[in-house]
Amino acid sequence: MSPTFDQKLDALLDVIYPDHDRAGLKHDILAAFWPEGSHRRRRARMPGTALWSERDTVVITYGSTIEDGQHKPLDLLRHFLETWLKDAINGVHILPFFPFTSDDGFAVTDYRAVNSNLGDWTDIARIGADFKLMSDLVLNHVSSQSVWFNEYRQGHPPYDRFFVEASPDDDLDSVTRPRTSPLLRRVDTAMGERHVWCTFSHDQVDLEFRNPEVLLEFLRVMRLHIDQGVRILRLDAVAFLWKEIGTSCIHLPQTHAVVRLMRLLLDYAQEPVVLLTETNVPNAENLSYFGNRNEAHAIYNFSLPPLILNALLCGTSKHLNQWQMAMPPAQLGCAYLNFSASHDGIGMRGVEGIIPDDEADAMIDAVRSFGGLVSMRSTPGGGQRPYEINITFFDAMKGTVAGADGWQFERFLCSQTIVMALEGIPAFYIHSLLATPNDHTGVEKTGVNRAINRHRWHYPDLVERLHDPESDQSRVLTEMKRRIKIRRAQKAFHPNATQFTMQLGEALFGFWRQSLDRDQSVFAIHNVTDTEVRIPAVSLNLIGGDAWIDLLTGERLDEMAGDTAPDTPPSGGAEITFAPYQCRWISNRGGGI
């Protein structure tokens, strides 16, 4: 017999808070997530495929990415989504839309309010009514200028125990950091001098989850977001949640238990909500957040962006192929979130141990020649390593390690088409959809490398470019939407459809997808080089009797392979040609758009 809700919750509390009053804490957890007037499901929502389908695609954007100086940015964003994206994309991740003091929203001052410079909860709810809405639960840290931290400094309960304290004399050498700033910040409080823990910056003070009141606050925030229409909850920087002096303070057992507790509550929630973990760490560590189908519903595929970058800059699918072959399929009820770019840089941690250092250095040199930057992180022992590459993905595709060339548009589309076809849910940063160039002015104004990829578009200017068929913005968005709409119509691109990696040589990155009902097959093959590539048609093991077509071009198999008659297997000499950076989705079923 499966454990009951109460038994599962008891087991989790044994891991997280073994020394606290069990009955009282359970009561408080239920009251926080299901306040008076609401109630949980009688049975848990079982892991399956109902939370997503091949029709799901997400756009990632700041609430302030589009502005005109007259209207609320959230109104403009909604207008842009409705006018330009709704026929292709059904999900939107609005990056932190709360009041904040730094890090472009990730130093939150009030989790229960919408930044008045953007709009209000009504504007958020309007977007959530038409799109599957994702919000951030920035739960590792809070702004040093928040009410919570000010109350802490004044010694007012319960906030006097809300923040992680440590001593400069503590053993902190093993702590894993994504930044190079000092870990501890000295502050004066009503209790005297204290040193507080700051994983990311001195304006982002880490919260003390060993105090259950902190967890309860975030459960209340989760409930607020769900009530406002949020259907995907992104757990920001969750890997660093729990601290134990003398350890790495990353991926600790209590951290995983907190994620499982949140998943348990969502399994019994009336609303269908996806829990997504953001853990920019080496691949095996990232995969651990699936748990045993009892932690995150979805995880970011953090290894994918630098691997796609490597393949297209170096003209080889070697590492991308090797990585993909070793990737386990997501279990039923779990899914990868695939992306090439986000509001942050192209993280390098996900390819540690996959891409050799000399190749990573060559990638970095190439990106720098295209106007990109590099951010570093501290390593245990006091060293530094590249943490992320900062550049817009469109400008990262200006050329290869050999230098800039004339294939930027084709190379960029190849990178995004790989994201669309792989097992999982595709997500596209708005600046990728809009072919936004590097924003060096933003970097100069803020002194922050990540600003290079956080441009703010003046809406009238953007609309003018989107109406100009010759502009990069119009060309990229038009073709991206065309391919996304083709993808949405294919059952073989369900996030959990079967996938096998193909061995077609280093010039091609190919894999086979098959729908859950085994009716549709798609051979997704991508030329990652600037030269024409030909492969024998027989290498695809096409099933005879089916009318195979390239979904992206509409070509039949006989047109692709030269001498093959329609509906018959190709002859031994027939070849399929791939132009530089061409992608083909060869399928036995042409799902309609």
Number of C-alpha atoms within 10 A of each C-alpha: 3 6 9 11 15 10 11 15 18 17 14 20 21 15 15 22 17 12 9 13 10 15 9 9 16 15 10 16 21 17 16 19 24 17 13 9 5 10 14 16 13 10 11 16 16 12 15 12 15 10 15 18 17 22 22 21 25 24 24 22 21 23 25 22 19 23 21 14 9 7 11 19 22 26 19 20 23 22 13 16 21 15 10 16 17 15 13 21 23 17 25 25 24 21 20 23 27 24 22 22 18 15 16 17 19 25 26 29 23 17 24 15 13 19 20 12 14 23 19 16 17 12 17 24 17 15 23 19 12 16 22 20 26 28 23 24 22 19 23 22 27 26 26 23 17 21 14 21 21 16 17 20 20 15 16 14 11 13 20 18 19 22 24 20 19 18 15 12 6 9 12 20 14 16 21 17 21 20 18 18 15 14 20 21 19 15 11 11 16 13 11 10 11 17 18 21 25 26 25 22 23 19 20 24 28 27 26 22 24 19 18 17 18 18 19 19 15 18 20 19 17 23 17 15 24 20 12 17 23 27 22 23 21 24 21 21 19 24 23 22 25 23 23 12 14 12 14 17 20 21 20 16 11 20 22 24 20 21 24 23 21 19 21 19 20 22 23 18 22 15 16 16 21 21 22 27 25 20 23 23 22 18 21 10 14 21 21 14 26 24 15 11 18 20 24 28 25 25 26 22 22 28 27 25 23 25 25 24 22 25 25 27 24 20 20 20 26 19 18 21 23 13 18 20 16 9 13 9 18 21 14 15 19 29 25 23 23 28 27 25 27 22 21 17 26 27 24 24 21 25 21 14 10 17 19 11 11 9 13 18 13 17 23 21 16 23 28 16 16 20 18 24 19 20 21 16 18 19 17 13 10 10 10 14 15 17 22 23 24 28 29 32 29 24 20 28 25 22 23 26 18 10 13 15 11 10 16 18 17 17 26 23 21 25 24 24 23 22 22 25 27 24 25 30 27 25 25 24 22 21 26 26 23 21 21 22 20 24 20 16 12 18 18 12 9 11 10 13 23 26 26 26 27 25 23 17 17 13 18 12 10 17 15 13 17 20 12 13 13 10 13 18 23 21 19 23 19 16 13 21 18 15 18 22 18 19 27 22 16 23 24 30 28 26 29 28 25 19 24 15 19 19 17 17 13 18 23 27 25 27 26 22 27 22 20 16 9 12 11 19 25 27 25 24 23 24 29 29 26 20 13 13 18 15 17 16 22 16 14 18 10 20 14 13 11 15 19 27 24 22 23 15 12 15 15 19 27 21 15 21 22 16 15 20 15 17 17 16 21 25 15 12 13 19 21 19 18 21 16 19 27 23 25 25 25 26 26 22 19 18 15 11 11
